[in-house]
């Protein structure tokens, strides 16, 4: 597996027509520094704005993937991004002088040729990789589309399609860690059913489509008059349906070319995760909407993994920094409201406390009988008390000061806390303490899970 980040040796360009807009555009791939990722730049707009290729920037998945913000939008980005992913690149600036990436021949082959022409170089920094450690899945109940990720020692991807079509049938395609993307996936072109094509043509929605860039699938026999009318719409002398149910405007590169193209699209949409994936991806009935939704799920998992990297290590046998008696000398809380048993870490910027949750806690009498669950507000209180230890450690006479809540932001409760759990309470300064105002990032763990988190703000106030 490639460990170093990679970019292009030199810039390279190509031009073509947008499938949906019919507008001509020139697209340029340019080398970019480490940790740059994939970014698009609209050089035709004032200020030449730049936007990250990010799942959270997607605002439309209708017929293609479109990203945008208040300054910029770019559509049909999936084939170009798929080529960058398939050719193992990490950092590229993608310049374009119009709103839509050219469709070229409906595949990623033209973009692969651009990359091969430019050449690839390794950079002097390690590649960031998201390693799938446990199954992750997303199901679209309305469409039945589902994408799953499983642990693997390499990147693998499999797509399965079933349009209940007598022409296509059920198809699947795969690419493993040693697969040849440029030969086996990149040439696979987009496809459309004839009934959809006629609707798009009637509504002038594929202004750049000329049938040299799409496989057209006819699901039903067509009469001579229907074929003649279709030929007129397509500005062709004649149109025929071959025996395999494909219009004679194009010849298949592979028997399962539609399934391979779905894999191509999925790779392009997964580029929006923002980093490489080590794991096995299995997609049933993939499409841009479910692809992007799954990319967002993976982005959230990456954020969770980042937080878990900072999870404190708790050794019950080690001597604490503060025991309960020492905590009581600083905090004013007492039974039944003292919710920190000991402090195991204390620095200028963070503190870690421990709360052993037992069935003897008074609140379990009513929350809930037969189903004891620690209230989320008390988890936040336990975090706040732990943060109070750090805040009061900054004054010379902590016993004469208290901390009071000012606000709680972005509070989330992710897993239940029940009797027998050991809460690890981490509070980290998010800004220097100024004028007694303390801003802290709060995270509570049980084992390898985050159970609650939030941003807490308090004020240190001298007792009267």
Secondary structure, DSSP 4 states (H G I P E B T S, - for coil): ---EEEEESS-EEEEEE-TTT--EEEEEEEE--TT--EEEEETTSTT--EEE--GGGEEE-SSS-EEE-SS-EEE--HHHHHHHHHTT---EEEEESSSB---TTSSSHHHHHHHHHH-EEEEEEEPPEEE--S-EEEEETTTTEEEEEE--SSEEEEEEEE---TTT-EEEEEE-TT--HHHHTTTPPPEEEHHHHHHHHHTT--TT--SSS-EEE--S---HHHHHHHHHHTT-S---B-TTSBBTT---SSTTHHHHHHHHHHHHHHGGGSSEEEEEEEEES--HHHHHHHHHHHHHHHHHHHHHHTPPP--TTSPPSB-HHHHHTT----TTS----EEEEE-SSEEEEEEE--TT-GGGGTS-TTS----HHHHHHHHHHHHHHHHHTTSTTGGGEEEEEEEEEEEEE-S---TT-EEEEEEEESS--BTTEEEEEEEEEETTEEEEEEEEEEEEEE--
